[in-house]
Every structure is written in C-alpha cells, then in structure tokens.
Amino acid sequence: MTQALRLALGTASALGFARFAYGLLLPAMRDDLRWSLAQAGAMNTANGLGYLIGALLTAAVVRRLGTAAAFRWGMVLTAVALAATALTSDYPTLLVFRAAAGVTGAVVFITGGVIAARSPSRAAIPVYFAGSGLGIVVSGAAIPALGAHWRAGWVGLGVAAGLAAWLSWRAATDGDTPTTATGRARVLPLWRTALAYLLFAAGYITYITFLSAYLADQNAPVVQVALTWTVLGAAVAAVPTLWSRPISRWPGSTALAAILALLAGASALALLSPALPVVLASAVGYGATFLGVPAAVTTLIKRDTPPADWTATLAAFTTLFAAGQTAGPWIAGVLADLTSTGATVAWTAVLCAAGAAIAVTEHRPHPAPRV
C-alpha cells in the first residue's frame, strides 16, 4: 500500500495540479488578462487537447522508455510545464504551456494506471486515482490566499509537482511484465463504457473548471472558495473506502452507473443555492464520486481485457476521455457567456446523468477476448 500511496502522487500532479488547480487561478487570470468565459474555458480545452495528444503518444513512449521511465519523466516535465506558465501573459503562449502540461499529464495518468493495475491489492487502483484529491486540497488551501497573484500560484504548483516527482520516483516499477509491450486496444467490447466515459469527460471538467468563477459571480468570499475546494479535495480520500468493493465486485458497469448518477446529483445541488452548506454538500458529493469513474473504467479494462492489452486499451480510453474534456470547457464557456456561469454546473449534471443512463444498460461483464 505504501507504493500505491506514493504512486498516487502521479494523479496529484497530473490531475490535481496540472488540470484542476487552474479553476482556482481562473478568476484572477480572467480579471487581470480581461478574458471572456469562452477564453478562460479554452485554457482547459488546450490542456485537454494536449492530454489527447499525450494519450495518442503514450504507447510509443512506453515502447521506447518502458512504463516506469515514462511515468517518472512525465512527472518531471509536468512540473516544468506548470512553473513555465508563470512566465508570460501572452494568450497563445499560455495555451501552449497548458497543452504541454496536458501531454505530460496523460503519459503520467496512463502509465501510473497500468502500474497500479498490476498490483494484487484491490484498493490499488482507487487509491491511485484518489491521489488527485491531495493535489486539490493543497491547491485549495494555498491558492485563494494569493488573491490576484496568479503567477505565484503557477510557480507554487510547479514546485509542488517537482516534489511529487521526487517522492514517487521509486514507486514506479515495471515489475515482471515486459515494459515495451503495449498490445491491442480493446474498445468495441466495452463500447457502452467508452461512451459513458466520453460524456463524463465532457461534463465533469466544467464543474471543477468554473466552480470558482461561479462562486465569485455569486459574491462568495475568498474564505468560502478556499473552504469549498479544500473540502472537495478531502472528500476524494473517501473514494477508495466507498468504491473499492463496488468497483471490484458489482457486475458489468453497475458501479460506474451508480457513481455517474451520484455525480450528476451532486453537481446539480450547487444550482439550488450559493449558500455555504449547499455548496459544501455539492463539493463533498462531487469529490467523493468523480475520481471513482476512471477507477471503475480502469478496473473494467483490467477485468475484461488480457494483461498484454492493458496499456493500449487504457490509452484508447484515455484518448476518448481527452477528446471529451477538450471540447467540454470551451462549449460550456460559450454557453455561460450567453447565459450565466450556472450553465457550466448544469452542463456537468446533464452529461453525467446521460452517462449513467448508458452505463446502466450494461448488465454483465464481458469475457476477456482470446488472443
């Protein structure tokens, strides 16, 4: 379990720092650089596009470097990309840095997931994905206090990601499995899961991208924003406890459907009122569920495909995921410019509910295809 906890620093960096923390810096960057909500959303679209490119490249990187080395150097380059974001106010350059963090984050996400999948521990996969909660807690506790100083936020994220790379370095091992074998992508046998995952990707990212902006538009104080993010990140720690058994024991995509349905409800809750108890309840529900989705999908891949195909299949699913989260923030940002920031929260609720409806139709696990 010690290895799983250290390996979980991979998602803390690739997700918590490189993707989610931007939502905390968005209000200050938007005010300072005079962005529209569509421009602000496009920053995470660039990150998602980079993530898509990284997912497409990961198999080739693993063939060349091996799984462990790809994870390690992906962590290092993620830290560099985050720190570099503080160097400029130029919009196209910022898009490039956000995309670069997406590329390296995808390599970390996929290779770390493969290493976790090789563990005999049932909790290894949920613990790995729950690691991003640490990134959210650290970001939520530190960044709001910086106020308008968004550059200091990016430097701090780079330093934190560098520390995560150092601490997780020895946790990344190739084990006894050949590190250069990536196998074949097995997507069609799990097409319902793939479609639900695509909808989740396009939906979940908008909540966490625009949550701070939504609260700011509701005149929420900085203390409330910081508390909401910290509570959200802390709730992620409940993912292994809540979902390890359902993910590993429930048939087919039942656990995935349940998680998506709860996520939709938690997101919609924030629309009822900007009052602190309501927003905190929404954040707790979101935090305790959203990273259960990739954990459930990774477990389905592990269950229903041969080990030799895990890397290629996980990379293919991550490509679909990246495509969804690339389009999601920009589309939601456009809708929000036409209506209000509340549209971004509604977007998350609707798409996750649709994903749950699709996932629940898959009642039985697919047998692993023969090779």
Buried (B, 14 or more C-beta within 10 A) or exposed (E): EEBBBBBBBBBBBBBBBBBBBBBBBBBBBBEEBEBEBBBBBBBBBBBBBBBBBBBBBBBEBBBEBBBBBBBBBBBBBBBBBBBBBBEEEEEEEBBBBBBBBBBBBBBBBBBBBBBBBBBEEBBBBBBBBBBBBBBBBBBBBBBBEBEEBBBBBBBBBBBBBBBBBBBBBEBBBBEEBEBEBBBBBBBEBBEBBBBBBBBBBBBBBBBBBBBBBBBBBBEBEBEBBBBBBBBBBBBBBBBBEBBBBBBBEBEBBBBBBBBBBBBBBBBBBBBEEBEBEBBBBBBBBBBBBBBBBBBBBBBBBBBBBBBBBBBBBBBBBBBBBBBBBBBBBBBBBBBBBEEBBBBBBBBBBBBBBBBBBBBBEBEEBBEBEEE
